[in-house]
Amino acid sequence: MTERLVGRSSELEMKIVNITMDCRTLFFEWEMKLSFGKYPKSTLYGLSRIMLNEEGKIIQQRDYYDLWGDIFDNIPQFRKGYRKIMKKFFG
């Protein structure tokens, strides 16, 4: 799904905000800016956890982000409705 989203964007910027390492686990805090045609740029905020083996090679990666929330917040027609639904079902 993310590959399709990136393929549809007309512009993509990636920024690493912070990196922390604990033993063989790295945490990357990042911001990704996407632009879709006539809509303003959407900024997605996320965190990636990367685990390394004894040789320093990646053995596991997991990304955490709110894809739809960050995109819908920048589209006036969707912002209010999306946040209302999220509040109703998730608090």
Buried (B, 14 or more C-beta within 10 A) or exposed (E): EEEEBEEEBEEEEEEEEEEEEEEEEBBBBBBBBBBBEEBEBBBBBBBBEBEBEEEEEEEEEEEEBEBEBBBBBBEEEEBEEBEEEBEEEEE
